[in-house]
Each structure stands twice: as C-alpha cells, then as structure tokens.
Amino acid sequence: MSDTFREAAANLGSALGYEFSGPEAVRRALTHRSASGANNERLEFLGDSVLGLAVADLLFARYPGAVVGDLTRARASLVCREALAAAAREAGVGKYLVLGPGAQRSGGRDRDSILADTFEALLGTMYLEGGYAAVRGAVERIFAARLDQATPVGTAKDPKTRLQELLQARGLGLPRYRVVASSGSAHRPTFLVECEAGIGGPARGEGSSRRQAEQRAAERALAEVGDGG
C-alpha cells in the first residue's frame, strides 16, 4: 500500500504542480469516509475554503472592472462540483482513491461528488504543507483555461485590449511584450514584462504570472499617454 501512495504522491504532485512531502501526505486526502474513520473530510473542509479564496483572488486580479455579482457568479462556475470533478479526472485522482466496499461497487472512483471532495482534500493538504501560495499557484495552473473562459459579464475592457485599440485608432502597430526578468520559486514566481507601444518609452509591469505582468505594463503605457481607463 505504501508503494501505491508513493506513486500517488509523485503522479498527483506532478499533475497539480506541487511536490508532496511523501506518501503519508496524500494517504488521508485520498481516503473516503466509507473506508475509514481516518478519512479526508476535515481536509476537504479546509481545501474548500482555500480554493474559494484562491479563485476569488485570481478573478479579482484578472478582471479589475468586474462588479461583485459577476465575480461571484464566475467563482461559482469554477468551484462547482462538475468543474472540480473534471480537474480531479484530469489529474488521475480516481486511480488512487481508497474506498469502502460499498462505494467501490457503486462506481465511487468516477463519482463526481467523491472526486470533487478528494480534489479539495488534496488542496487542503497542499495548504498545510506549502501554505496559501502553493495552493494559489496550483489553482492558477490547473484552472488556467477555465479562468480565461469565466470572463464576468460586467467586466470592463482590460488594459491590454484598451492599449491595442488605442494604437489601432492612431494607425500604429500592435504593442510588443517581452519578459525581461523572472525570479522566485516555482510556487511563487515573479515576472517583469516590458511593453513597447510606440508611444513614449517602454513601460514595465510586474506580476505573479506573465499575463498579469503584461496587463500591468499595458496599464502603465496607457497612463503615460493619459488614457488610464
């Protein structure tokens, strides 16, 4: 059994972008209440809360013009059972679940509720081991496409879009972005991006992702020409 959990720690860690401390770190997170009293319910409770914070944090940073109601709906679409179960399937969680006989016979390895709860339990384990930054980084990677698709209805145009439209209106070329520096750990990186817009000197922006740094560089380029939105 320890070999199974060792494999689970390595494979799930790779899929989630996090290095678990060892097999015991994932044993509890993968154990359903049908199998043991030492199960993942408490970790799922913790992971649910941290996940909600991380998604809210990421949406808040990505969509500065969105109103609260639209942000709330976007968050709900990302942390719903179906979305979490899909993320768990992509990571291969079902293979390593520890289930009781009844849950096993009834197809528990592919049940949305069990997969979603286990995914949250794994995030809870990550939080206890690596802190909030580890969970936020993992959520940003795992939900990257979903975050981009969850554009809140009331979102104002982002700085990159406004800058591009301004340049096009003036008959200028598209802005160019390049990473001039990166630092920090894999779980908490920092990017410095330079934006060449052809209107004044290059503008720089810093962020925890390349996209965020590009948005901040574009915002500064807009500020230089008196169009801060």
C-alpha positions in Angstrom: 0.0 0.0 0.0 2.8 2.4 0.8 4.1 1.9 -2.8 0.7 2.9 -4.1 0.7 6.1 -2.1 4.3 6.9 -3.1 3.2 6.6 -6.7 0.1 8.7 -5.9 2.2 11.5 -4.3 4.6 11.6 -7.3 1.9 11.4 -10.1 -0.7 13.7 -8.4 2.0 16.1 -7.4 3.2 16.3 -11.0 -0.3 16.8 -12.3 -1.1 19.5 -9.7 2.3 21.2 -10.0 3.3 20.6 -6.3 5.8 18.3 -4.6 4.1 16.5 -1.7 6.4 15.6 1.2 5.7 11.9 0.8 3.2 9.1 0.6 1.7 9.8 4.0 0.9 13.3 2.9 -1.7 12.1 0.4 -2.9 9.0 2.2 -5.5 10.8 4.3 -6.6 13.1 1.4 -7.3 10.0 -0.8 -9.3 8.1 1.9 -13.0 8.3 1.6 -15.2 8.2 4.7 -16.6 4.8 3.5 -13.2 3.3 4.0 -12.0 4.6 7.4 -12.6 6.9 10.3 -9.3 8.5 9.4 -10.7 10.0 6.2 -10.4 13.1 4.2 -13.5 15.1 5.4 -11.5 17.6 7.5 -9.0 18.2 4.7 -11.9 18.6 2.2 -13.4 21.3 4.5 -10.1 23.2 4.6 -9.4 22.8 0.9 -12.9 24.0 0.0 -12.2 27.3 1.9 -8.7 27.8 0.5 -9.9 27.0 -3.1 -12.6 29.6 -2.8 -10.1 32.2 -1.7 -7.6 31.4 -4.4 -10.3 31.6 -7.2 -11.6 34.9 -5.8 -8.1 36.2 -5.6 -7.3 35.2 -9.2 -10.6 36.6 -10.6 -10.1 39.8 -8.7 -6.6 40.3 -10.2 -7.6 39.3 -13.7 -10.8 41.3 -14.1 -10.4 44.7 -12.3 -13.5 46.2 -13.9 -15.9 43.4 -12.9 -18.7 44.1 -10.4 -19.2 41.9 -7.3 -22.2 40.0 -8.6 -20.5 38.9 -11.8 -17.3 37.9 -9.9 -19.5 35.8 -7.6 -21.1 34.0 -10.5 -17.7 33.4 -12.2 -16.3 32.0 -9.0 -19.3 29.7 -8.6 -18.8 28.3 -12.1 -15.2 27.5 -11.3 -15.7 25.8 -7.9 -18.8 23.8 -8.7 -18.8 20.0 -8.3 -18.6 19.3 -12.0 -15.6 21.6 -12.5 -13.7 20.1 -9.6 -14.5 16.5 -10.6 -13.2 17.3 -14.1 -10.0 18.6 -12.6 -9.7 15.5 -10.5 -10.1 13.3 -13.5 -7.5 15.2 -15.5 -5.1 14.7 -12.6 -5.9 10.9 -12.4 -7.2 11.0 -8.8 -9.7 8.2 -9.3 -7.0 5.6 -9.6 -5.7 6.2 -6.1 -8.9 6.6 -4.1 -9.3 4.5 -1.0 -12.9 3.4 -0.9 -15.1 1.1 1.3 -16.6 -1.9 -0.4 -20.0 -0.3 -1.0 -18.6 2.9 -2.6 -16.3 0.7 -4.7 -19.1 -1.4 -6.0 -21.3 1.6 -6.8 -18.6 3.2 -9.0 -17.2 5.6 -6.5 -14.0 6.1 -8.4 -15.8 8.0 -11.1 -18.5 9.7 -9.0 -18.4 13.5 -9.2 -19.1 14.1 -5.5 -16.2 11.9 -4.4 -13.8 13.2 -6.9 -14.6 16.8 -6.2 -14.3 16.3 -2.4 -11.0 14.5 -2.8 -9.6 17.2 -5.1 -10.4 19.7 -2.3 -8.8 17.4 0.3 -5.6 17.4 -1.8 -5.6 21.2 -1.9 -6.1 21.2 1.9 -3.0 19.0 2.2 -1.1 21.4 0.0 -2.2 24.3 2.2 -1.0 22.6 5.4 2.4 21.8 3.8 3.1 24.7 1.4 0.8 27.5 2.5 -1.6 29.6 0.5 0.9 30.5 -2.2 1.3 26.8 -3.1 -2.5 26.4 -3.5 -2.9 29.6 -5.4 -0.2 28.7 -7.9 -1.7 25.2 -8.4 -5.2 26.6 -8.9 -3.9 29.2 -11.4 -2.2 26.4 -13.4 -5.0 23.8 -13.2 -7.8 26.3 -13.9 -5.9 28.5 -16.4 -8.3 27.8 -19.3 -11.4 27.9 -17.2 -10.3 31.3 -15.7 -9.9 32.7 -19.1 -13.3 31.4 -20.1 -15.0 32.7 -17.0 -15.0 36.3 -18.0 -17.5 38.1 -15.8 -20.4 39.7 -17.8 -19.8 43.2 -16.4 -16.1 43.3 -16.9 -14.6 46.4 -18.4 -12.0 46.1 -21.1 -8.6 45.1 -19.7 -5.6 47.3 -20.2 -4.0 45.2 -23.0 -7.3 45.4 -25.0 -7.6 49.2 -24.4 -3.9 49.8 -25.4 -4.3 47.7 -28.6 -7.5 49.6 -29.5 -5.8 53.0 -28.8 -2.8 52.1 -31.0 -5.0 50.9 -33.8 -7.1 54.1 -33.6 -3.9 56.1 -34.1 -2.7 53.9 -37.0 0.1 52.4 -35.1 1.3 48.8 -34.8 0.4 46.3 -32.2 2.2 46.5 -28.8 5.0 44.1 -28.2 5.6 42.4 -24.8 8.7 40.6 -23.6 9.8 39.1 -20.3 12.9 41.0 -19.1 13.3 39.1 -15.8 11.8 36.3 -13.8 12.5 35.3 -10.2 11.1 33.4 -7.2 10.2 29.8 -6.8 8.0 27.6 -9.0 5.2 28.0 -6.5 5.6 31.8 -6.2 7.2 33.2 -9.4 7.5 36.9 -10.3 7.7 38.2 -13.9 8.9 41.6 -15.1 7.5 42.4 -18.5 8.3 45.3 -20.8 5.8 46.8 -23.2 6.9 48.6 -26.4 3.9 50.5 -27.7 5.5 53.2 -29.9 4.1 56.0 -27.7 6.8 57.1 -25.4 9.4 54.9 -23.8 8.9 51.2 -22.9 6.6 50.6 -19.9 7.2 47.9 -17.4 4.9 45.8 -15.2 5.4 43.1 -12.6 3.2 40.2 -11.6 2.9 36.7 -10.4 2.1 35.5 -13.9 3.3 36.6 -17.3 -0.3 37.6 -18.2 -0.7 39.7 -15.0 2.7 41.4 -15.7 1.7 42.2 -19.3 -1.6 43.8 -18.1 0.2 46.0 -15.6 2.8 47.0 -18.3 -0.1 47.9 -20.6 -1.8 49.9 -17.8 1.4 52.0 -17.3 1.7 52.5 -21.1 -1.8 53.9 -21.1 -1.1 56.1 -18.1 1.9 57.6 -19.9 -0.4 58.8 -22.8 -3.2 60.0 -20.5 -5.6 57.1 -21.1 -5.8 55.2 -17.8 -9.3 54.0 -18.5 
